[in-house]
Structure formats: structure tokens, C-alpha cells
Amino acid sequence: MRQTEQINRKWYEICKDANVRRWILIIRVETAYSPEMRARSIIESPARIRLASGSSGRMPGATQRRHGVGTVEVNVFVAQQRGRSLMSLALDEALYRLVSALQRRSLRKGMFGTPMIVSSSDLIGHRIISTGHFESREIEGFDFILADPRGAIGEDIDWTGSFVDVGANIGIYSIRYGARFERTFAVEANPLTFDILKANLSLADVGTVTPICSGASDRQGTASLQVPTAGLLGWARLGEDIDWQARSVTIPVAPLDDLLDAQGPRSRVSLMKIDVEGHERQVLLGARRILERDAPVVFYEALSGADGQACSRILLDAGYDGFFTLKRPLNVLAPWRAQPVRFEAVDPARIDAAPLICAIKRGAAKAVA
């Protein structure tokens, strides 16, 4: 017992030197010595202790110290004890119950009709957990054009065929619309997000969706995907032009034409959605065969006016001649009434930043059908 007290006193001095006032020690000793020999070695040879910090195995709020004494090595975790007040515990319980109530409401009123796996640190996750919706204006725009294309854009569209969801993320569009198409291809470049996508597809039991883990681009090879370290899955993007902390992940990339050809025989692509954080132009360049042969309705993200106009030029070259933005005019005088989404024609040379732009090739769908 006396030897144990001496050991504890020695470690207390170490912690005191490290300015740790309230502490817990978890000690693992790796040695062939007996406990008595170990204690004697530590106590009798304090001058031989070499203090070196290590990072492996670090606990949250803890500092790891490694001490070598001759052939004796002791791994020590020094962690501050944190007491919880009754008020903080009660607040935790209240917040938990609030989030649980929101989650139950989102399942009842949400847009998916099935539970969704989300990242707790992602904006998409926050929206889905709290409301059951995400990008509600864009989703309502999809619902409108699929149900009544003439009412939405003044054209009849043949929706038989395939849906290609480039930048599928966790499966929001693929799950909602996958069952209404013969096949849906969910292309997601981020390997971590792809795992969540596959899990959500399994939960939703949408057997017509084929997930593809690859980046869609204008070339074949590999590229560096910048994945935010803060867990914002939807912000991952190709290239180095970022202004937030990220880790680089090497991923395969290929033209969308080749990615779909590799999936075997398929029907024409009638709908395509591209949301890849600034890489839309390269995706369109790699999809020329699809654009020219199938003439799908294309929805694409424009992070800036320059990005949107660059994409519109590619589509114009492929024969597209109708461009629309999604708008929701708000009637503040009657806030209790439904505020429907509508498609507004836009000059492709004047496209501004928008979550999704719709492009069509007038009359092409009827000609293909």
C-alpha cells in the first residue's frame, strides 16, 4: 500500500507540473517485472523519467503522457473531472425530448415516407430531423414538372426511361423519385456519403436505384475530393478552391457517358439532376452523348452566375433552348394559403446563382418517344 501511495504521489507531482488540478489517472504498465519491482523502479529512479507527449489513443478532454523508466513503460491518461449540474442535466433531457418530438413529426409530415440516416453535423441532417424536408422549393418543382410538365414549362415530356442523380448525397432525390423510373443511377463521389446513401436505399427498399461511387467529370482517372472536417457532407468538392478546413480523399473520376455505359443496357435518360458543388460544367462535358442522344430534362446547380452561364453554353451547343429558374412568390397578405412553386423562363446568358436551373430541348422528348 505504501508503494502505491508513493506512485500516486509521483503522478500527482507530474499532473501538478502540467497544471491539472482535478484529475483521473488510468495507468497501463507494460513490463515483465513484478508489481514490487515496477514500483521500486519508478520511485527509485525519478531522474531517469523521460516525459514525452503522445497523441494516439487520446480521449476527449484528455492529455496523454508516456513515461519510460528503463525497460518500464507506463501509459497515462490525465483527464479533468467534469461535474454536471442539475440544470445542465435537465436542459439535456428537455432538448432530447424536443428533438425526439421533431423527429416524430418529420416522419409523419416529411417528404420521404421512410426513415433517413443523416449526419448530425450536416445541414441536410438538421433540416430533415427538424422538418422532414430539404430543398422544399426544388423538390416541389420536381413534383410539379413530373406531374404536369405542360403546366410547368409548356411542353409535354415523356418520362419513361431513366433518372440520373449526379451528386446524389444521402439519397434525397433518388429515394423520392427512384420508383417512378425504370432505372435510377445515384452517382456519389464522397465514399463516406456513399455509405450513408446505400444504407438509406436499403431502408427505403427502392430496388430500381443503382448507386455508383465515383466522381462524374470530363476525363478518366483520379482526382482529389476535398471533404470538410466539420462533417458537412454536402460541401465536399473536387479541386483546391475551398475556404474551409478539409481533408483530401483520392477518388476515381470518369465521364458520365462512360459511367452509365458500364452499367449495361439501359433505357434513355429522361431526367438528370447535377448538384456537385461547382463541378457541373465538367459533368456536362462528360455527358455529351447522353445530352445529344437522349435529350433529358436537366436540372443543374449554379454556385455563381459565371458557373451557370458556362453550363448553359454547353447545353446550348447540345441543342437545348429552354431555361427556367424555380420561384416561390410569397403572398404576405394571405400567409395561410399555399405558396406554390413556379417555373420562370430565364435568358441563358443572364443566369445567376441558383440551387437548380432547369434546361430542356423543346420537342425532343416527343421526338425520341
C-alpha positions in Angstrom: 0.0 0.0 0.0 2.8 2.4 0.9 4.4 1.8 -2.6 1.1 2.5 -4.3 0.8 5.8 -2.3 4.3 6.7 -3.4 3.5 6.0 -7.0 0.3 8.1 -6.8 2.3 10.9 -5.2 4.8 10.9 -8.0 2.0 11.0 -10.6 0.4 13.8 -8.7 3.6 15.9 -9.0 3.6 15.2 -12.7 0.0 16.4 -13.0 0.7 19.4 -10.9 3.5 20.4 -13.2 1.0 20.1 -16.1 -1.4 22.5 -14.3 -4.1 19.8 -14.0 -5.9 20.5 -10.7 -8.7 17.9 -10.8 -7.6 14.7 -12.4 -8.1 11.0 -13.0 -5.3 8.6 -13.9 -5.7 5.5 -16.0 -2.4 3.7 -16.0 -1.4 0.7 -18.1 2.0 -0.7 -17.4 3.7 -2.9 -20.0 6.6 -4.8 -18.3 7.7 -8.2 -17.3 8.6 -7.1 -13.8 6.5 -7.9 -10.8 4.4 -5.1 -9.2 7.1 -4.6 -6.5 9.9 -4.3 -9.0 7.8 -1.9 -11.1 7.0 0.3 -8.1 10.7 0.3 -7.0 11.9 1.2 -10.4 9.6 4.1 -10.8 10.2 5.5 -7.3 14.0 4.9 -7.0 14.8 6.3 -10.5 12.8 9.5 -10.9 15.7 11.2 -12.6 15.5 8.7 -15.4 11.9 9.5 -16.3 11.6 10.9 -19.7 8.4 12.8 -20.3 7.0 12.8 -23.9 3.6 13.6 -25.1 1.7 11.3 -27.4 -1.5 11.6 -29.4 -2.5 8.0 -30.1 -5.5 6.9 -28.1 -6.3 10.3 -26.8 -9.6 10.7 -25.1 -11.8 13.8 -25.4 -10.7 16.4 -23.0 -7.6 14.4 -22.0 -3.9 14.6 -22.3 -1.8 11.5 -22.8 1.7 11.3 -21.3 4.1 8.4 -21.9 6.8 7.7 -19.4 9.8 5.4 -20.0 11.7 4.1 -17.0 14.5 1.8 -18.1 12.5 -1.1 -19.7 9.3 0.0 -18.0 6.7 2.0 -20.0 3.6 3.5 -18.4 0.8 5.0 -20.5 -1.1 7.6 -18.6 -4.3 9.4 -19.4 -4.8 12.6 -17.4 -8.4 13.8 -17.7 -10.2 16.6 -15.9 -13.2 15.5 -14.0 -16.3 17.4 -15.0 -19.3 17.5 -12.7 -22.8 18.1 -14.2 -25.2 20.4 -12.6 -28.9 19.5 -12.2 -29.8 22.4 -14.5 -27.5 21.1 -17.3 -28.8 17.6 -17.0 -32.4 18.9 -17.1 -31.6 21.0 -20.2 -30.1 18.0 -21.9 -33.3 16.0 -21.2 -35.5 18.8 -22.5 -33.5 19.2 -25.7 -33.6 15.5 -26.3 -37.4 15.4 -25.9 -37.8 18.3 -28.2 -35.6 16.7 -30.9 -37.5 13.4 -30.5 -40.8 15.2 -31.0 -39.5 17.0 -34.1 -38.2 13.7 -35.5 -41.6 12.0 -35.0 -43.3 14.9 -36.7 -40.8 14.8 -39.6 -41.6 11.2 -40.2 -45.4 12.0 -40.3 -45.1 15.1 -42.5 -41.8 14.6 -44.3 -41.2 14.2 -48.0 -39.7 10.7 -47.9 -42.2 8.4 -46.2 -39.3 6.4 -44.7 -36.7 7.0 -42.0 -33.5 8.6 -43.3 -30.0 8.2 -42.0 -28.3 11.6 -41.7 -25.1 13.1 -40.3 -25.8 15.0 -37.1 -23.3 17.7 -38.0 -24.7 18.3 -41.6 -27.1 21.0 -42.6 -29.2 18.4 -44.5 -29.4 16.3 -41.3 -30.6 19.3 -39.3 -33.3 20.1 -41.8 -34.6 16.5 -42.2 -34.6 15.8 -38.4 -36.4 19.1 -37.6 -38.8 19.4 -40.5 -38.7 16.2 -42.6 -37.9 18.4 -45.7 -34.8 19.6 -47.5 -34.7 21.9 -50.5 -38.5 22.0 -50.4 -38.7 24.6 -53.3 -36.6 22.3 -55.6 -38.5 19.2 -54.5 -41.8 20.8 -55.2 -40.5 21.9 -58.6 -39.6 18.3 -59.4 -43.1 17.2 -58.3 -44.7 19.9 -60.4 -42.8 19.1 -63.7 -43.2 15.3 -63.3 -46.9 15.5 -62.7 -47.8 18.3 -65.1 -44.9 19.3 -67.5 -47.1 21.3 -69.7 -48.4 23.3 -66.8 -44.8 23.8 -65.5 -42.9 24.6 -68.7 -45.4 24.5 -71.5 -44.1 21.2 -73.0 -45.2 17.6 -72.9 -42.5 15.4 -71.6 -42.2 11.6 -71.9 -40.8 10.5 -68.5 -40.4 6.8 -69.4 -36.7 5.9 -69.1 -34.0 6.5 -66.5 -33.2 9.2 -63.9 -29.6 10.1 -63.3 -28.9 11.8 -60.0 -25.3 13.2 -60.1 -24.3 14.3 -56.6 -26.9 12.0 -55.0 -25.6 12.8 -51.5 -27.6 10.7 -49.0 -30.3 9.8 -51.5 -32.9 12.6 -51.2 -33.9 12.8 -54.9 -33.1 9.1 -55.7 -35.3 7.8 -52.9 -38.2 10.2 -53.6 -38.2 9.7 -57.4 -36.4 6.4 -58.0 -39.6 4.2 -58.0 -41.3 6.2 -60.8 -38.5 5.5 -63.3 -37.4 2.3 -65.0 -33.9 2.8 -63.5 -32.3 5.4 -61.4 -28.5 5.9 -61.2 -27.3 7.6 -58.0 -23.8 8.9 -58.5 -22.0 10.0 -55.4 -18.2 10.8 -55.2 -17.7 11.0 -51.4 -17.1 7.5 -50.1 -18.4 8.3 -46.7 -21.6 9.9 -48.0 -21.9 6.9 -50.4 -22.1 4.5 -47.4 -25.0 6.5 -46.0 -26.6 6.6 -49.4 -26.5 2.8 -49.7 -28.0 2.5 -46.2 -30.8 4.8 -47.0 -31.6 3.0 -50.2 -31.7 -0.2 -48.2 -34.1 1.3 -45.7 -36.3 2.7 -48.4 -36.2 -0.6 -50.3 -36.0 1.1 -53.7 -34.8 -1.7 -55.9 -34.7 0.3 -59.1 -31.8 2.6 -57.8 -28.2 1.7 -58.8 -25.7 3.5 -56.6 -22.3 4.4 -58.2 -19.4 5.5 -56.1 -17.4 7.7 -58.4 -16.9 11.3 -59.4 -18.5 12.3 -62.7 -16.2 14.6 -64.7 -14.9 15.2 -68.2 -12.0 12.8 -68.1 -11.0 9.3 -66.9 -8.6 9.0 -63.9 -8.4 10.1 -60.3 -8.9 13.4 -58.5 -8.7 14.9 -55.0 -12.0 15.4 -53.3 -11.9 18.0 -50.5 -14.1 16.7 -47.7 -14.9 19.1 -44.8 -13.5 18.0 -41.5 -16.6 19.5 -39.7 -18.8 16.8 -41.2 -20.7 18.9 -43.7 -21.1 16.1 -46.3 -22.8 18.2 -48.9 -19.8 20.6 -49.1 -17.3 18.0 -50.5 -16.0 19.2 -53.8 -13.3 18.4 -56.4 -10.4 20.8 -56.7 -8.4 23.0 -54.3 -10.5 26.2 -54.3 -12.0 26.0 -50.9 -12.1 28.3 -47.9 -12.8 25.8 -45.1 -10.8 23.0 -43.4 -10.9 19.8 -45.3 -9.1 16.5 -45.8 -8.2 15.3 -49.2 -9.5 12.0 -50.5 -8.4 10.5 -53.8 -11.4 9.2 -55.8 -11.9 7.7 -59.3 -13.5 10.0 -61.8 -14.9 9.3 -65.3 -17.2 10.9 -67.9 -20.9 10.3 -67.1 -21.3 8.7 -70.5 -18.8 6.0 -69.5 -20.2 5.5 -66.0 -23.6 4.7 -67.4 -22.3 2.6 -70.3 -20.5 0.5 -67.7 -23.9 -0.4 -66.1 -25.0 -2.3 -69.2 -28.0 -1.9 -71.4 -30.5 0.8 -70.2 -33.4 2.9 -71.5 -33.0 6.5 -72.5 -32.2 9.1 -69.8 -35.3 11.3 -69.4 -34.3 13.3 -66.3 -30.9 14.3 -65.0 -30.0 16.3 -61.8 -26.5 17.6 -61.3 -25.5 19.1 -57.9 -21.8 18.7 -57.4 -20.6 21.9 -55.8 -19.1 23.8 -58.8 -18.1 20.8 -60.9 -21.3 20.9 -63.0 -19.6 22.1 -66.2 -17.2 19.1 -66.2 -20.1 16.7 -65.7 -22.0 18.2 -68.7 -18.8 18.0 -70.8 -18.5 14.3 -69.9 -22.2 13.6 -70.8 -22.3 14.8 -74.4 -23.6 11.5 -75.8 -26.5 11.5 -73.3 -27.4 15.1 -74.0 -27.4 14.6 -77.8 -28.9 11.1 -77.9 -31.4 11.2 -75.1 -32.2 14.9 -74.6 -33.1 14.6 -70.9 -34.6 17.4 -68.9 -31.5 18.7 -67.0 -31.5 20.3 -63.6 -28.1 21.7 -62.6 -26.8 23.8 -59.7 -25.2 27.2 -60.4 -23.0 28.3 -57.5 -22.4 31.6 -59.3 -23.6 33.4 -62.4 -20.4 32.5 -64.2 -20.8 28.8 -63.4 -24.4 28.8 -64.5 -23.7 30.6 -67.8 -20.7 28.2 -68.5 -23.1 25.3 -68.1 -25.8 27.0 -70.3 -23.3 27.4 -73.1 -22.6 23.6 -73.1 -26.3 22.9 -73.2 -27.0 25.4 -75.9 -24.3 23.7 -78.0 -26.1 20.4 -77.4 -29.4 21.9 -78.7 -31.1 23.0 -75.5 -33.3 26.0 -76.0 -35.4 26.4 -72.8 -34.0 27.5 -69.4 -36.0 28.1 -66.2 -35.5 29.0 -62.6 -37.7 27.9 -59.7 -39.5 30.7 -57.9 -41.9 30.7 -55.0 -43.8 34.1 -55.0 -44.8 34.8 -51.4 -48.3 36.2 -50.7 -47.7 38.1 -47.4 -51.3 39.2 -47.4 -52.6 35.6 -47.2 -49.8 33.7 -45.4 -52.3 30.9 -44.6 -52.7 30.0 -48.3 -50.5 27.6 -50.2 -47.5 29.3 -51.8 -46.9 27.2 -55.0 -43.6 26.9 -56.8 -43.5 28.0 -60.5 -41.0 27.8 -63.4 -39.9 31.2 -64.8 -38.1 31.4 -68.1 -34.6 32.9 -68.0 -32.1 34.1 -70.5 -29.2 31.6 -70.5 -26.8 34.4 -71.0 -28.0 36.1 -67.8 -28.3 33.1 -65.5 -27.5 34.0 -61.9 -26.6 31.8 -58.9 -29.4 29.3 -58.1 -29.8 26.0 -56.3 -31.2 24.4 -59.5 -31.6 25.6 -63.1 -33.9 23.6 -65.4 -32.9 23.2 -69.1 -35.0 21.5 -71.8 -34.7 20.7 -75.5 -38.1 21.7 -76.8 -39.9 18.9 -78.7 -37.0 16.4 -78.2 -38.8 14.2 -75.7 -41.8 13.7 -78.0 -39.4 13.0 -81.0 -37.5 10.4 -79.0 -40.6 8.8 -77.7 
